[in-house]
Amino acid sequence: MRTARHCLPVGLVILSSCATMTKVESAAPAIEADRPDFTESPITVPPGSIQAEGGYTYSRDEGTTNHSIGELLVRVPAGSRAELRLGFNSYSIANAAGLVQRGFQDMAVGTKVRLIEQEERSPVPNVSIIVFSTLPTGHRGIGSRAMQPTAKLAFSWDLSERLSLQSNVNYSYAIENGTRFSQWASSASFGTEATPRLETFVEWFGTSPASLGGKRVDYLNTGAAMKFGRSIRLDARIGTNARTIRNYFAGVGVARRW
């Protein structure tokens, strides 16, 4: 009987601890990802978790086709308002006029920091800054031989309970054929929560110039993401050049948080 009396408080403590752990886990927000659209979210991963995102993209541009396999991004919290970001090399298979190039693209390393966070709906957006740089780790002819730093301002507005707007303004100090040039990009993505599990989006984004000495290029993009529980997210997208549907892209991916 003495053993039973001592076991009862211990059991209550264990049950209480389990209940507390369940509350903490359920308090974590549902998974959000920086894919599949071009626009990146101002949201950072919650403290105490690690998130990985990856996928596959097929694209066609002026007769050149490309398969990008991997697209792996690992996001690790660095405090309550920041995260570290490591982009691993995607494997690229490019076919231009019968000439096939295969190899890994450049890696990238950076960080995201939340600057403004709104708890309620407001005309003032949530704002984060993302700073990263590619590293010259890719195969010759696919990767670059120099670092290419990029800075992004990411904005988001909750327009209603199920409609949101996200936007990015990006600057890259790019390099092509050994020549440096400034490259700007901007985007706007409207997202809808069709159901608690299903999200859809419609997006416009553009890059100016698209290449050294080139012109501005704009794209239209749409897709959807399905959440499974609070830590798994599958996505799919399809997009096209705003001027010609002969240049297009499509892809699928997954995000997982631990």
C-alpha positions in Angstrom: 0.0 0.0 0.0 2.9 2.4 0.8 4.3 1.7 -2.7 0.9 2.5 -4.3 0.6 5.8 -2.4 4.0 6.9 -3.6 3.3 5.8 -7.2 0.2 7.9 -7.4 1.9 11.3 -7.1 4.7 10.2 -9.5 2.0 9.2 -12.0 0.3 12.5 -11.7 3.5 14.3 -12.3 4.2 12.3 -15.4 0.7 12.9 -16.7 1.0 16.6 -15.9 4.3 16.8 -17.8 2.9 15.0 -20.8 -0.1 17.4 -20.9 2.2 20.3 -20.7 4.3 19.0 -23.6 1.2 18.5 -25.6 0.1 22.1 -25.0 3.5 23.4 -26.0 3.6 21.4 -29.2 0.0 22.4 -30.1 1.0 26.0 -29.5 3.5 25.9 -32.4 2.0 27.5 -35.5 1.2 25.4 -38.6 4.1 25.0 -41.0 4.8 27.8 -43.5 7.4 27.6 -46.2 9.4 29.9 -48.6 8.3 27.8 -51.5 6.8 27.2 -54.0 6.3 30.8 -55.2 9.1 33.2 -56.0 8.0 35.5 -53.2 9.5 34.7 -49.8 7.6 35.1 -46.6 8.7 37.3 -43.7 7.9 34.5 -41.3 10.8 32.7 -39.6 10.9 29.2 -38.2 9.8 28.8 -34.6 12.5 28.5 -31.9 13.4 24.9 -31.0 12.6 23.5 -34.5 14.4 22.8 -37.8 12.8 23.0 -41.2 13.9 21.6 -44.6 12.3 22.5 -47.9 13.1 20.9 -51.3 11.7 20.0 -54.7 12.0 19.7 -58.4 11.5 22.2 -61.3 11.3 21.7 -65.0 11.7 24.9 -67.1 11.9 25.8 -70.8 13.4 29.1 -71.9 14.0 30.0 -75.6 14.4 26.3 -76.6 16.6 25.5 -73.6 15.2 23.0 -71.1 16.4 22.5 -67.6 15.7 20.0 -64.8 16.6 21.3 -61.3 16.6 18.5 -58.7 16.9 19.1 -55.0 16.3 22.8 -54.3 17.1 22.0 -50.6 16.9 24.8 -48.1 17.5 24.1 -44.4 16.3 26.7 -42.0 17.5 26.8 -38.3 16.2 29.4 -35.7 18.7 31.9 -34.3 16.6 33.4 -31.6 12.9 34.4 -31.6 13.1 36.7 -34.6 15.8 35.3 -36.8 16.9 32.2 -38.6 20.0 30.8 -40.4 19.5 29.5 -43.9 21.6 27.0 -45.9 20.8 26.3 -49.5 22.4 23.1 -50.8 23.4 22.5 -54.4 20.6 21.5 -56.7 21.5 19.1 -59.5 20.9 20.6 -62.9 20.4 19.0 -66.3 20.3 21.6 -69.0 19.7 20.8 -72.7 20.5 23.6 -75.2 20.4 22.7 -78.9 21.3 19.1 -78.2 24.2 20.0 -75.9 23.6 18.6 -72.4 25.3 20.0 -69.3 25.0 18.2 -66.0 26.2 19.2 -62.6 25.5 20.9 -59.3 24.6 24.5 -58.9 26.1 26.8 -56.3 25.3 26.5 -52.6 24.0 29.6 -50.7 24.2 30.7 -47.0 22.4 33.5 -45.3 19.9 34.7 -42.7 16.4 36.1 -42.3 15.5 38.6 -39.6 12.0 39.9 -38.7 12.0 43.7 -38.5 8.3 44.5 -38.0 5.7 42.0 -36.7 2.0 42.8 -36.6 -0.1 40.7 -34.3 -3.4 42.1 -35.7 -4.5 43.1 -39.2 -2.9 46.4 -40.1 -2.0 48.6 -43.1 1.5 48.4 -41.8 3.0 45.1 -43.2 5.0 42.5 -41.5 8.6 43.0 -42.7 11.7 40.9 -42.8 15.1 41.2 -44.4 16.8 38.2 -46.0 20.6 38.5 -46.7 22.5 35.7 -48.4 25.2 34.9 -50.9 25.9 32.1 -53.3 29.2 30.3 -52.8 31.3 29.2 -55.8 30.8 25.5 -55.3 28.9 24.5 -58.5 30.2 22.7 -61.5 31.9 24.7 -64.3 29.4 26.1 -66.8 26.6 25.7 -64.3 27.8 27.5 -61.1 29.6 30.8 -60.8 33.3 31.3 -59.9 32.5 34.1 -57.5 30.1 34.9 -54.7 26.8 36.6 -55.6 25.4 38.5 -52.6 21.6 39.3 -52.5 19.4 41.3 -50.1 15.6 40.9 -50.0 12.9 42.9 -48.2 9.9 40.6 -47.6 6.5 42.1 -46.8 3.1 40.6 -46.0 -0.4 41.9 -45.3 -3.4 40.0 -44.0 -6.2 41.4 -46.1 -8.9 39.2 -44.5 -9.1 35.9 -42.6 -8.4 33.9 -45.8 -6.7 36.4 -48.1 -3.2 37.7 -47.9 -0.7 39.6 -50.0 3.1 39.1 -49.9 5.7 41.1 -51.8 9.5 41.1 -52.2 12.0 43.7 -53.4 15.4 42.1 -54.2 18.8 43.4 -55.1 21.7 41.1 -56.3 25.3 42.0 -57.1 25.4 39.4 -59.9 28.2 38.2 -62.1 28.1 36.8 -65.6 31.1 36.1 -67.9 33.4 37.7 -65.3 31.5 41.0 -65.3 29.6 42.3 -62.3 26.2 44.0 -62.7 23.3 45.1 -60.5 20.1 43.0 -60.8 16.8 44.0 -59.3 13.7 41.8 -58.8 10.2 42.4 -57.4 7.1 40.3 -56.9 3.5 40.3 -55.6 1.7 37.1 -54.5 -1.9 36.8 -53.5 -2.6 33.8 -51.3 -6.0 32.3 -50.3 -6.8 29.7 -47.6 -9.3 27.6 -49.5 -9.6 25.2 -46.5 -7.6 24.9 -43.2 -5.3 22.5 -45.1 -5.3 23.8 -48.7 -3.7 27.1 -49.8 -3.5 28.6 -53.3 -1.7 31.5 -54.8 -1.5 33.7 -57.9 1.8 35.6 -58.4 3.6 38.0 -60.6 7.4 38.5 -60.5 10.0 40.1 -62.6 13.8 40.5 -62.9 15.6 43.5 -64.4 17.8 42.8 -66.2 17.4 39.0 -66.6 21.0 38.7 -67.7 24.0 40.8 -68.4 23.0 43.3 -71.1 19.6 41.8 -71.3 16.1 43.2 -70.8 13.5 42.9 -68.0 11.6 39.6 -67.9 8.3 39.1 -66.1 6.5 35.9 -65.2 3.0 34.8 -64.0 2.8 31.9 -61.6 0.1 29.9 -59.8 0.0 26.9 -57.5 -1.2 25.3 -54.4 0.1 23.7 -51.1 -1.5 21.1 -48.9 -0.7 20.8 -45.2 -0.6 17.4 -43.4 -0.7 18.0 -39.7 1.3 20.9 -38.5 4.7 19.9 -39.8 4.4 18.6 -43.4 3.5 20.6 -46.5 3.4 19.5 -50.1 3.2 22.0 -53.0 2.9 22.3 -56.8 3.2 25.2 -59.2 3.2 26.2 -62.8 4.1 29.5 -64.5 5.0 31.2 -67.7 6.8 34.1 -69.2 4.3 37.0 -69.3 5.0 37.7 -73.0 5.2 34.1 -74.4 3.8 30.8 -73.1 6.5 29.0 -75.0 8.8 29.8 -72.0 7.3 28.1 -68.9 8.2 26.2 -65.8 6.5 23.7 -63.4 7.5 22.0 -60.2 6.6 20.1 -57.1 8.1 20.1 -53.6 7.8 19.4 -49.9 8.6 21.1 -46.6 9.1 19.3 -43.3 9.6 20.7 -39.8 11.0 18.9 -36.8 
